[in-house]
Amino acid sequence: MVLLSTLGLMSSGDIAYKVFVGVADAALYYLPVMVAFTTATKFNCNKLVSALAAAMIHPSVSALLATEGGAYFLGIKLQNIAYGGQVFPAILTVIFMSFIEKWANKWCPKAIRVFFVPMLCFGIGFPVALVVLGPLGYNIGTLLTTVILALYNTLGWLAVALLAAVLPFMISMGMHKALVPYGVAAISDPGFEMLYLPASLAHNISEEMPLALATKYNGWVDRRVIDCFAKFCHACFERYKDQVKYWLTFNEVDWLPRPRRWKTSSTPMCMSGASIPA
């Protein structure tokens, strides 16, 4: 939309422009609901708990939190937070509610469990989310963003290089997922992300086809690359056979059959857009 506005093809005052901006903003605004749903899946609890995240971003709740002089619940002042686009509050809230649900399922009779347990989760979880977990998650995200931006402001491009260097090791242990909420939170506030995404791009480029093979053989379009790959695998297997028990020769194998990876329904794309010969 910025490009269309810059080129003069669409004005920011146009209805069409506002519609498309609304569509683009909706994905970020309702992100807490999607995060709550995936967290509920991860913790094996009721997916309806994602509705709690939806309640936190409801306009009436936002208006309540923005009340002049502050809003109070049981004598406790609620922190005025715009929860749209926030990740950590939704994660903490769903984790808390998963424990409530497991506890309630142990003693609640089956005859009323289907409606009583979710009602109990909402009745306990929503006030706790507004008073404790929401502000806690928001402040965690803000603190993490501040620390990472301070690191970037201190080290500059070197911080990107260092993160790109350690990302492969973080990914192997699943630690990189801890940076995803930061990246999303940074895009929401302050509105840009200068460390994780560039570092992720850099380390992904470094893990792809070696430049020498890409330029000399045009990647996988030349069958000689298969021999190079076989030699590479053999060297890895021999050198690390005593340290590695399981091997996966392709990273993210689920990407291979995706349509965008294929020129036709049966021929995969290569470096120059040519297809691998059958």
Secondary structure, 3 states (H helix, E strand, C coil): CHHHHHCCCCCCCCHHHHHHHHHHHHHHHCHHHHHHHHHHHHCCCCHHHHHHHHHHCCHHHHHHHCCCCCEEECCEEECCCCCCCCCHHHHHHHHHHHHHHHHHHHHCCHHHHHHHHHHHHHHHHHHHHHHHHHHHHHHHHHHHHHHHHHHHHHHCHHHHHHHHHHHHHHHHCCHHHHHHHHHHHHHHCCCCCCCHHHHHHHHHHHCCCCHHHHHHHCHHHCCHHHHHHHHHHHHHHHHHCCCCCCCCCCCCHHHCCCHHHECCCCCEECCCCCECCC
